[in-house]
Amino acid sequence: MMEQNKELFSAFQEIHDKYVKDPKKWQDEFNKQGRKVLEIIRKFENRLCSRTESGMYGKYSASLSEKFRAEVRRRFPKIDFVGVKISDPFAEKLKQIQLD
Protein backbone atom coordinates (compact mmCIF):
# COMPACT_ATOMS: atom_id res chain seq x y z
CA MET A 1 0.00 0.00 0.00
CA MET A 2 2.68 2.47 1.03
CA GLU A 3 5.04 1.41 -1.75
CA GLN A 4 2.37 1.99 -4.39
CA ASN A 5 1.55 5.44 -2.99
CA LYS A 6 4.97 6.49 -1.76
CA GLU A 7 4.66 10.20 -2.63
CA LEU A 8 1.27 10.62 -0.99
CA PHE A 9 2.27 8.84 2.20
CA SER A 10 5.58 10.69 2.51
CA ALA A 11 3.79 14.04 2.06
CA PHE A 12 1.22 12.98 4.66
CA GLN A 13 4.00 11.92 7.04
CA GLU A 14 5.40 15.48 6.92
CA ILE A 15 2.00 17.06 7.53
CA HIS A 16 1.24 14.51 10.25
CA ASP A 17 4.45 15.36 12.11
CA LYS A 18 3.69 19.09 11.86
CA TYR A 19 0.14 18.46 13.05
CA VAL A 20 1.41 16.60 16.12
CA LYS A 21 3.46 19.65 17.10
CA ASP A 22 0.85 22.33 16.31
CA PRO A 23 -2.65 20.96 15.61
CA LYS A 24 -4.41 24.29 15.20
CA LYS A 25 -1.97 25.60 12.61
CA TRP A 26 -1.86 22.44 10.47
CA GLN A 27 -5.43 21.20 10.93
CA ASP A 28 -6.75 22.17 7.48
CA GLU A 29 -3.83 20.71 5.55
CA PHE A 30 -3.84 17.59 7.74
CA ASN A 31 -7.53 17.01 7.01
CA LYS A 32 -7.09 17.65 3.30
CA GLN A 33 -4.17 15.22 2.91
CA GLY A 34 -5.67 12.81 5.42
CA ARG A 35 -8.84 12.31 3.40
CA LYS A 36 -6.78 11.07 0.45
CA VAL A 37 -4.76 8.77 2.67
CA LEU A 38 -7.86 7.38 4.37
CA GLU A 39 -9.37 6.54 0.97
CA ILE A 40 -6.35 4.44 0.11
CA ILE A 41 -6.28 2.81 3.54
CA ARG A 42 -9.96 1.87 3.26
CA LYS A 43 -9.45 0.49 -0.22
CA PHE A 44 -6.62 -1.77 0.91
CA GLU A 45 -8.45 -2.76 4.09
CA ASN A 46 -11.46 -3.80 2.00
CA ARG A 47 -9.22 -5.84 -0.28
CA LEU A 48 -7.64 -7.54 2.69
CA CYS A 49 -10.83 -8.34 4.56
CA SER A 50 -13.43 -8.85 1.83
CA ARG A 51 -12.38 -12.38 1.02
CA THR A 52 -12.36 -13.52 4.62
CA GLU A 53 -15.84 -12.12 5.39
CA SER A 54 -17.62 -14.43 2.98
CA GLY A 55 -15.59 -17.55 3.61
CA MET A 56 -15.36 -19.91 6.52
CA TYR A 57 -13.01 -17.49 8.27
CA GLY A 58 -15.61 -14.72 8.51
CA LYS A 59 -15.36 -14.47 12.27
CA TYR A 60 -11.68 -13.49 11.94
CA SER A 61 -12.37 -10.61 9.56
CA ALA A 62 -12.96 -8.05 12.33
CA SER A 63 -9.75 -8.93 14.14
CA LEU A 64 -7.82 -8.82 10.87
CA SER A 65 -9.23 -5.37 10.19
CA GLU A 66 -8.24 -4.22 13.69
CA LYS A 67 -4.70 -5.51 13.23
CA PHE A 68 -4.45 -3.66 9.92
CA ARG A 69 -5.69 -0.43 11.53
CA ALA A 70 -3.29 -0.90 14.46
CA GLU A 71 -0.38 -1.06 12.03
CA VAL A 72 -1.58 2.14 10.36
CA ARG A 73 -1.89 3.84 13.78
CA ARG A 74 1.60 2.72 14.69
CA ARG A 75 2.92 4.68 11.72
CA PHE A 76 0.43 7.57 11.97
CA PRO A 77 -0.81 7.88 15.59
CA LYS A 78 -3.12 10.82 14.79
CA ILE A 79 -4.81 9.21 11.75
CA ASP A 80 -8.07 8.98 13.68
CA PHE A 81 -8.13 12.79 13.94
CA VAL A 82 -8.57 13.29 10.19
CA GLY A 83 -11.74 15.31 9.73
CA VAL A 84 -11.92 16.36 13.38
CA LYS A 85 -12.08 20.08 14.05
CA ILE A 86 -10.26 21.23 17.14
CA SER A 87 -11.64 24.35 18.71
CA ASP A 88 -10.95 26.23 21.87
CA PRO A 89 -14.02 25.87 24.13
CA PHE A 90 -13.15 29.07 25.95
CA ALA A 91 -13.10 31.02 22.68
CA GLU A 92 -16.49 29.54 21.75
CA LYS A 93 -17.94 30.72 25.06
CA LEU A 94 -16.56 34.22 24.49
CA LYS A 95 -18.32 34.39 21.14
CA GLN A 96 -21.63 33.54 22.80
CA ILE A 97 -21.36 36.34 25.38
CA GLN A 98 -23.11 39.47 24.24
CA LEU A 99 -21.70 42.71 25.50
CA ASP A 100 -24.28 45.49 25.48
Buried (B, 14 or more C-beta within 10 A) or exposed (E): BBEEBEEBBEBBBEBBEBBBEEBEEBBEBBBEBBEBBBEBBEEBBEEBBEEBBEEEEEEBBEEBBEEBBEEBEEEBEBBEBBEEEEEEEEEEEEEEEEEE
